[in-house]
Amino acid sequence: MVGWVRRAVLAAAAAAACGGCVASGPIHARLHDGGSVTMHYRTERFGPDGTMTATMPSGQTFTGRFLQVTSDTDSEALEPFWMGWGEGWDGWSPWSDDDSDWMGEGGIMPQFSQYYSGKVIANLLGDRGGRMRCAFRLADPEHGMEGGGVGGCQTGEKQKIDANF
């Protein structure tokens, strides 16, 4: 009996210690044409990547993964983020009218696979069949999403969203 109690206490202590490894929080978001978008992120237990949700004023909810791009990011890790949009999200950049601001010369993959970018990308799917893409610039890349940042999202219907956290 004592062995079982000891194991239970150790398991609870380990779970509590790892609980601090997960960060989550709100993302303050607004449609360009007015209206609040409720957004939230949650990082994975052991890493800066995670999941994100966004609920539009219409009630449609988008859910998917986000990726904090680091020097360890390779092209295979980026592939799921282009689904439905085309590689590099041609024609869209939330930071400027010029995609080279975040893609770098020669496109997104060489830039991201060689340097720490301080950027986060997300590809979300809607519960009504829609899609949303998001890109953020981190305020404090070392602290990931928890350190705050700014960015934007765009739905498949071309609705634009400004966001900060």
Secondary structure by P-SEA (a helix, b strand, c coil): caaaaaaaaaaaaaaaaacccbbbbbbbcccccbbbbbbbbbbccccccbbbbbbccccbbbbbbbbbccccccccccccccccccccccccccccccccccccccccaaaaacccccbbbbbbbbcccbbbbbbbbbcccccccccccccccccccbbbbbbcc
